[in-house]
Amino acid sequence: MSRVPSLSSPFLLGFDEIERVLDRVTKGSDGYPPYNIERLVRDGKNPERLRITLAVAGFTREQLDVTIEESQLVIRGRQQDDKARQYLHRGIAARQFQRTFVLADGMEVLSADLKNGLLSIDLARPEPERIVKTIAISEHD
């Protein structure tokens, strides 16, 4: 994966924390579980939103955790080996994973749903507030 260009431009003030977050998120990702991110358009009762869908076949609802930690959406899956089973061939391992997504300020998790081995998490996109602030100019003689 190529390195994101530095955010140290003189026109980007206060973005050093974002660069640290990007470094942290790009490290340690093994690609499991696979996921999609899609944009869902506004409909009659729902705002425009994002949906993250993870392929978590074999995990039950009790084996999955979805949390928000320090502006990050963290999805964890924990499976344990069933010691009572005797396998002649074992091609499906009990696995653990952690997948992290950095959330922009104001992003809200609306719901999480597990169906047919797919975990879908809906996030609301915040409507940007248009603020114009006039700064008073003082005059000194």
Stockholm file with secondary structure:
# STOCKHOLM 1.0

chainA/1-141         MSRVPSLSSPFLLGFDEIERVLDRVTKGSDGYPPYNIERLVRDGKNPERLRITLAVAGFTREQLDVTIEESQLVIRGRQQDDKARQYLHRGIAARQFQRTFVLADGMEVLSADLKNGLLSIDLARPEPERIVKTIAISEHD
#=GR chainA/1-141 SS CCCCCCSCCTTSTTCHHHHHHHHHHHTTCCCCSCEEEEEECCCSSSCSEEEEEEECTTCCGGGEEEEEETTEEEEEEECCCCTTCCCSSCCSCCCEEEEEEECCTTCEEEEEEEETTEEEEEEECCCCCCCCCCCCCCCCC
#=GC SS_cons         CCCCCCSCCTTSTTCHHHHHHHHHHHTTCCCCSCEEEEEECCCSSSCSEEEEEEECTTCCGGGEEEEEETTEEEEEEECCCCTTCCCSSCCSCCCEEEEEEECCTTCEEEEEEEETTEEEEEEECCCCCCCCCCCCCCCCC
//
